[in-house]
Amino acid sequence: GVPFAELVQAEVLQPFGLHDSFVHLPADAAGRVARRYGHGRIFNTEYGRRLGSPAAGMFATARDLVRLASIFVRGGLTPEGEQVLSGATILAMTTGQTEGLPVTDEMYAAFGLGWGIKGETLAHTTGDLVSARAFFEVGRSGCLLLGDPSTGISLAVLANRDLATGWTSAVPRWGRLANAIVAAVFAGVER
């Protein structure tokens, strides 16, 4: 087999043009990472920053994350026009694959293959102005990555406070931010 970090680098990061994303944070990039607060403080240590598993420990810039979401929004095309994912793959990943199954987290209406799906949920983590087709993922450090094929918007919110602290849910910060961005983008535009 191939080590996880090598596989992600070769099959995702490199072809998608994600040059500032890492499974194992290199030592020369450590000074660019924000200190984490809450339960996941292990990621403040050198050991924690080298864990890199499929479940946690990925490091990326907002620019790379927006690029990633935009590839899904654009039907598998990079901003340079290179097709890196097929339409069938995009569809499977960004449409509900869990209909009829119990979803235990109210944040998700359904799950695609790798993304949460907003669906018709109101007062949602991603706001009320993105479409039901919006897909998203959250990180344990309080980050949000969102794409909406209907509006063409991709959004990355980087944070450093563990989700378990409740800082994102006590006040709907992500939803308010997403609503403000969608409203600003479409101000004066008929939809």
Secondary structure, 3 states (H helix, E strand, C coil): CCCHHHHHHHHHHHHHCCCCEECCCCHHHHHHCCCCECCCHHHHCCCHHHCCCCCCCCEECHHHHHHHHHHHHCCCECCCCCECCCHHHHHHHHCCCCCCCCCCCCCCCEECCCCEECCCCCCCCCCCCCCCCCEEEECCCCCEEEEECCCCEEEEECCCECHHHCCCCCCCHHHHHHHHHHHHHCCCCCC
